[in-house]
Amino acid sequence: MLAGNVVDLLTVLADEQLGRISQGTPSGDAAMLLQLRTFIGRHLADPELTPEVIARAHRISVRYLHKLFEGEDTTVSRWIQSRRLEACRRDLLHREATNRTVVAVAQRWGFTSAAHFSRVFRDAYGMPPSEWRDTHRP
């Protein structure tokens, strides 16, 4: 999956450098969305990652950023949150993370409030993170 994303990103970057795509076109929007996702992935652990920060880094408006994610049937903030939750869920299963508290895992991925993390984790996976860890640990 990672290799596929890298190939897609390189293709988009090459097309952009060669002037074959531009913002506002379907392929330009797809290219921008791929760049945004890559940026979010690289900065996922930063608790200051917000739509405003992302838009500024890509020299686009926040409105255009939100418009791009509308096609994904989600908001930018929800997409960031779901990626963070996935990263936390994976970390809770790693043997290296067994000595880390659930709060430490949440903070590692940009969650600043333990209560908020626990609530959104429970909503996403049907149980609190500590119970999920205990239930799914090998």
SVG drawing of the C-alpha trace seen along z (x, -y; Angstrom):
<svg xmlns="http://www.w3.org/2000/svg" viewBox="-20 -31 30 45">
<polyline fill="none" stroke="black" stroke-width="0.4" points="0.0,0.0 2.8,-2.4 4.7,-1.6 1.5,-2.3 1.1,-5.7 4.7,-6.5 4.3,-5.6 1.1,-7.7 2.7,-10.6 5.7,-10.5 3.5,-10.3 1.4,-13.3 4.6,-15.3 6.1,-14.4 2.8,-15.4 2.7,-18.6 6.3,-19.5 5.7,-18.8 2.6,-21.1 0.2,-18.3 -2.2,-19.1 -3.4,-22.2 -5.6,-23.0 -9.3,-23.2 -9.3,-20.3 -10.4,-16.8 -6.8,-15.4 -5.5,-18.6 -7.8,-18.1 -6.8,-14.5 -3.2,-15.5 -3.7,-18.1 -5.7,-15.7 -2.8,-13.2 -0.3,-15.9 -2.6,-16.9 -2.9,-13.3 0.9,-12.8 1.4,-16.0 -1.1,-15.0 0.6,-11.6 3.9,-13.2 2.6,-15.6 0.0,-13.3 1.7,-13.4 1.6,-17.2 -1.2,-18.3 -1.2,-21.7 -2.2,-20.1 -5.3,-21.9 -7.1,-22.7 -5.6,-26.2 -2.1,-24.9 -2.5,-22.4 -4.0,-25.1 -1.3,-27.6 1.4,-24.9 -0.1,-24.2 -0.9,-27.9 -4.6,-27.1 -7.6,-28.5 -9.2,-26.6 -12.4,-26.7 -10.7,-24.9 -9.2,-22.4 -12.7,-21.6 -14.1,-21.3 -11.4,-18.7 -12.4,-16.6 -16.1,-16.8 -15.5,-14.4 -14.2,-12.0 -17.4,-12.1 -15.6,-13.5 -14.1,-16.6 -10.4,-17.3 -10.6,-17.2 -12.4,-13.9 -9.9,-12.4 -7.0,-13.5 -8.8,-12.0 -9.4,-8.7 -5.8,-8.4 -4.7,-9.2 -7.1,-6.6 -5.7,-4.0 -2.2,-4.8 -3.1,-4.6 -4.9,-1.3 -1.8,0.2 0.5,-1.1 -1.7,0.4 -1.0,3.8 2.8,3.5 4.9,5.3 7.2,2.3 4.2,0.2 3.0,2.5 4.9,0.5 3.4,-2.7 0.2,-4.0 -2.8,-4.5 -2.5,-8.2 1.2,-8.2 0.1,-6.4 -2.7,-9.0 -0.3,-11.9 2.3,-10.4 -0.3,-10.7 -1.5,-14.2 -4.4,-13.7 -4.0,-16.3 -6.9,-15.2 -7.1,-11.7 -10.9,-12.0 -11.5,-13.1 -9.2,-10.3 -11.0,-7.7 -14.4,-8.9 -13.6,-9.0 -11.8,-5.7 -14.8,-4.1 -17.1,-5.6 -14.8,-4.2 -14.0,-0.8 -16.9,0.0 -14.8,0.2 -12.3,-2.0 -8.7,-1.8 -7.5,0.0 -10.1,2.7 -9.3,2.9 -5.6,3.4 -6.3,6.1 -8.8,7.9 -6.6,7.8 -3.1,8.2 -1.4,11.3"/>
</svg>
